[in-house]
Amino acid sequence: MEWISVKDSSYPVPFFENVLIYTKLGIFIGNLNPHLNGNYWNLTDWHINECQEDYEPVTHWMPLPKPPKE
């Protein structure tokens, strides 16, 4: 799998589906939430969410890997 730029319109991020997201602060699990004033990233680590939204925007995403089969 490869990272997908959020600027690449040919690969839309699925709304509300958890994906890996990349910022300069690190790699997180989160989902894209559509809002009237644009899209907003929900992160599973809410403490990081405030810093990420204000200072380090999401630049890339990729689908989560499939879980192992037992």
LINPECOR-V842228 format. One record per run of one state. SS is the DSSP state (2 for helix, 1 for strand, 0 for the rest). FROM is the first residue (numbers start at 1). TO is the last residue. If there is no record, write none. Layout:
ss=[SS:SS]
from=[FROM:FROM]
to=[TO:TO]
This chain:
ss=[0:1:0:1:0:1:0:1:0:1:0:2:0:1:0]
from=[1:4:6:15:16:19:24:26:36:38:44:46:56:60:64]
to=[3:5:14:15:18:23:25:35:37:43:45:55:59:63:70]
